[in-house]
Amino acid sequence: MKTKSIDRIKEQRQQQIEMSVKAYAKSGDVVHLEDIEAINEHYDEILKNMQLSSYFHARNFS
């Protein structure tokens, strides 16, 4: 279950990055590059929180 969730999150990240890359290629506006940075930070935070949640959940049951 957790692996599927992580894979789905990574897939969503990739899709959003691809959309921003295409938008940048079309318009040349650097705001789309900033979007990519924000997307990466957002999904990094989600994945980190998932890892911490799993860590604390495991500690509570050990």
N, CA and C atoms as an extended XYZ file, in Angstrom:
186
Properties=species:S:1:pos:R:3:atomname:S:1:resname:S:1:resid:I:1 pbc="F F F"
N         0.836       -1.206        0.000 N   MET     1
C         0.000        0.000        0.000 CA  MET     1
C         0.866        1.249        0.000 C   MET     1
N         1.838        1.304        0.918 N   LYS     2
C         2.695        2.483        1.002 CA  LYS     2
C         3.473        2.679       -0.298 C   LYS     2
N         3.966        1.590       -0.873 N   THR     3
C         4.725        1.678       -2.112 CA  THR     3
C         3.856        2.235       -3.231 C   THR     3
N         2.611        1.801       -3.292 N   LYS     4
C         1.700        2.316       -4.314 CA  LYS     4
C         1.466        3.813       -4.116 C   LYS     4
N         1.323        4.241       -2.875 N   SER     5
C         1.114        5.661       -2.593 CA  SER     5
C         2.333        6.475       -3.000 C   SER     5
N         3.511        5.981       -2.667 N   ILE     6
C         4.742        6.681       -3.028 CA  ILE     6
C         4.886        6.735       -4.542 C   ILE     6
N         4.612        5.642       -5.209 N   ASP     7
C         4.694        5.614       -6.672 CA  ASP     7
C         3.712        6.602       -7.289 C   ASP     7
N         2.517        6.676       -6.736 N   ARG     8
C         1.506        7.606       -7.259 CA  ARG     8
C         1.943        9.053       -7.049 C   ARG     8
N         2.515        9.341       -5.909 N   ILE     9
C         2.999       10.694       -5.634 CA  ILE     9
C         4.110       11.058       -6.605 C   ILE     9
N         5.028       10.133       -6.828 N   LYS    10
C         6.119       10.394       -7.775 CA  LYS    10
C         5.587       10.593       -9.185 C   LYS    10
N         4.558        9.836       -9.541 N   GLU    11
C         3.945        9.973      -10.862 CA  GLU    11
C         3.282       11.352      -11.014 C   GLU    11
N         2.573       11.786       -9.980 N   GLN    12
C         1.936       13.108      -10.010 CA  GLN    12
C         2.991       14.203      -10.137 C   GLN    12
N         4.079       14.060       -9.387 N   ARG    13
C         5.172       15.028       -9.466 CA  ARG    13
C         5.690       15.111      -10.893 C   ARG    13
N         5.947       13.955      -11.498 N   GLN    14
C         6.486       13.919      -12.848 CA  GLN    14
C         5.531       14.573      -13.850 C   GLN    14
N         4.247       14.297      -13.708 N   GLN    15
C         3.262       14.890      -14.612 CA  GLN    15
C         3.246       16.414      -14.493 C   GLN    15
N         3.307       16.906      -13.272 N   GLN    16
C         3.284       18.351      -13.081 CA  GLN    16
C         4.557       19.003      -13.611 C   GLN    16
N         5.685       18.342      -13.417 N   ILE    17
C         6.938       18.874      -13.949 CA  ILE    17
C         6.895       18.907      -15.470 C   ILE    17
N         6.402       17.834      -16.082 N   GLU    18
C         6.301       17.792      -17.539 CA  GLU    18
C         5.408       18.913      -18.068 C   GLU    18
N         4.320       19.194      -17.383 N   MET    19
C         3.438       20.288      -17.805 CA  MET    19
C         4.176       21.630      -17.733 C   MET    19
N         4.954       21.829      -16.677 N   SER    20
C         5.695       23.081      -16.530 CA  SER    20
C         6.801       23.200      -17.574 C   SER    20
N         7.467       22.079      -17.881 N   VAL    21
C         8.514       22.093      -18.908 CA  VAL    21
C         7.908       22.443      -20.266 C   VAL    21
N         6.772       21.845      -20.574 N   LYS    22
C         6.101       22.149      -21.844 CA  LYS    22
C         5.673       23.613      -21.894 C   LYS    22
N         5.158       24.117      -20.794 N   ALA    23
C         4.739       25.520      -20.753 CA  ALA    23
C         5.941       26.442      -20.922 C   ALA    23
N         7.066       26.084      -20.304 N   TYR    24
C         8.284       26.880      -20.449 CA  TYR    24
C         8.778       26.843      -21.894 C   TYR    24
N         8.760       25.667      -22.502 N   ALA    25
C         9.207       25.531      -23.890 CA  ALA    25
C         8.341       26.360      -24.828 C   ALA    25
N         7.062       26.428      -24.514 N   LYS    26
C         6.130       27.165      -25.371 CA  LYS    26
C         6.270       28.682      -25.189 C   LYS    26
N         6.387       29.124      -23.932 N   SER    27
C         6.357       30.563      -23.673 CA  SER    27
C         7.728       31.177      -23.389 C   SER    27
N         8.646       30.370      -22.873 N   GLY    28
C         9.957       30.900      -22.500 CA  GLY    28
C         9.933       31.680      -21.193 C   GLY    28
N         8.800       31.697      -20.534 N   ASP    29
C         8.643       32.442      -19.282 CA  ASP    29
C         9.271       31.656      -18.129 C   ASP    29
N        10.230       32.281      -17.433 N   VAL    30
C        10.955       31.588      -16.365 CA  VAL    30
C        10.066       31.248      -15.170 C   VAL    30
N         8.887       31.796      -15.094 N   VAL    31
C         7.983       31.455      -13.996 CA  VAL    31
C         7.700       29.949      -13.988 C   VAL    31
N         7.738       29.335      -15.156 N   HIS    32
C         7.491       27.898      -15.239 CA  HIS    32
C         8.655       27.105      -14.632 C   HIS    32
N         9.866       27.639      -14.732 N   LEU    33
C        11.004       26.994      -14.079 CA  LEU    33
C        10.882       27.118      -12.566 C   LEU    33
N        10.393       28.250      -12.111 N   GLU    34
C        10.146       28.433      -10.678 CA  GLU    34
C         9.056       27.474      -10.197 C   GLU    34
N         8.086       27.221      -11.055 N   ASP    35
C         7.032       26.253      -10.734 CA  ASP    35
C         7.630       24.869      -10.495 C   ASP    35
N         8.598       24.494      -11.309 N   ILE    36
C         9.228       23.180      -11.159 CA  ILE    36
C         9.905       23.078       -9.807 C   ILE    36
N        10.592       24.128       -9.416 N   GLU    37
C        11.243       24.137       -8.102 CA  GLU    37
C        10.209       23.998       -6.986 C   GLU    37
N         9.111       24.726       -7.110 N   ALA    38
C         8.047       24.656       -6.101 CA  ALA    38
C         7.399       23.261       -6.072 C   ALA    38
N         7.212       22.675       -7.229 N   ILE    39
C         6.641       21.325       -7.313 CA  ILE    39
C         7.548       20.340       -6.592 C   ILE    39
N         8.840       20.426       -6.871 N   ASN    40
C         9.790       19.514       -6.222 CA  ASN    40
C         9.782       19.689       -4.712 C   ASN    40
N         9.776       20.914       -4.248 N   GLU    41
C         9.752       21.165       -2.808 CA  GLU    41
C         8.471       20.611       -2.181 C   GLU    41
N         7.361       20.822       -2.853 N   HIS    42
C         6.066       20.354       -2.354 CA  HIS    42
C         6.063       18.824       -2.201 C   HIS    42
N         6.466       18.132       -3.253 N   TYR    43
C         6.433       16.678       -3.205 CA  TYR    43
C         7.521       16.099       -2.302 C   TYR    43
N         8.663       16.774       -2.208 N   ASP    44
C         9.686       16.343       -1.245 CA  ASP    44
C         9.126       16.386        0.170 C   ASP    44
N         8.387       17.433        0.468 N   GLU    45
C         7.788       17.576        1.798 CA  GLU    45
C         6.755       16.468        2.057 C   GLU    45
N         5.940       16.174        1.071 N   ILE    46
C         4.946       15.100        1.220 CA  ILE    46
C         5.638       13.772        1.497 C   ILE    46
N         6.661       13.456        0.707 N   LEU    47
C         7.359       12.183        0.887 CA  LEU    47
C         8.069       12.125        2.230 C   LEU    47
N         8.654       13.231        2.645 N   LYS    48
C         9.324       13.271        3.946 CA  LYS    48
C         8.316       13.040        5.068 C   LYS    48
N         7.168       13.671        4.971 N   ASN    49
C         6.126       13.491        5.987 CA  ASN    49
C         5.626       12.049        6.020 C   ASN    49
N         5.529       11.420        4.880 N   MET    50
C         5.114       10.014        4.838 CA  MET    50
C         6.145        9.133        5.536 C   MET    50
N         7.409        9.422        5.302 N   GLN    51
C         8.475        8.635        5.936 CA  GLN    51
C         8.462        8.837        7.439 C   GLN    51
N         8.304       10.084        7.881 N   LEU    52
C         8.262       10.357        9.321 CA  LEU    52
C         7.055        9.704        9.961 C   LEU    52
N         5.933        9.763        9.276 N   SER    53
C         4.716        9.145        9.789 CA  SER    53
C         4.918        7.645        9.973 C   SER    53
N         5.525        7.010        8.989 N   SER    54
C         5.791        5.572        9.078 CA  SER    54
C         6.761        5.267       10.208 C   SER    54
N         7.759        6.104       10.366 N   TYR    55
C         8.757        5.911       11.416 CA  TYR    55
C         8.091        5.965       12.795 C   TYR    55
N         7.303        7.013       13.025 N   PHE    56
C         6.661        7.148       14.321 CA  PHE    56
C         5.597        6.078       14.556 C   PHE    56
N         4.913        5.694       13.498 N   HIS    57
C         3.920        4.623       13.607 CA  HIS    57
C         4.620        3.318       14.021 C   HIS    57
N         5.755        3.030       13.400 N   ALA    58
C         6.491        1.814       13.729 CA  ALA    58
C         7.027        1.863       15.161 C   ALA    58
N         7.474        3.004       15.604 N   ARG    59
C         8.002        3.133       16.964 CA  ARG    59
C         6.904        2.940       18.006 C   ARG    59
N         5.706        3.377       17.689 N   ASN    60
C         4.594        3.213       18.632 CA  ASN    60
C         4.209        1.760       18.823 C   ASN    60
N         4.489        0.925       17.837 N   PHE    61
C         4.104       -0.478       17.914 CA  PHE    61
C         5.270       -1.398       18.233 C   PHE    61
N         6.445       -0.824       18.512 N   SER    62
C         7.588       -1.701       18.844 CA  SER    62
C         7.865       -1.710       20.325 C   SER    62
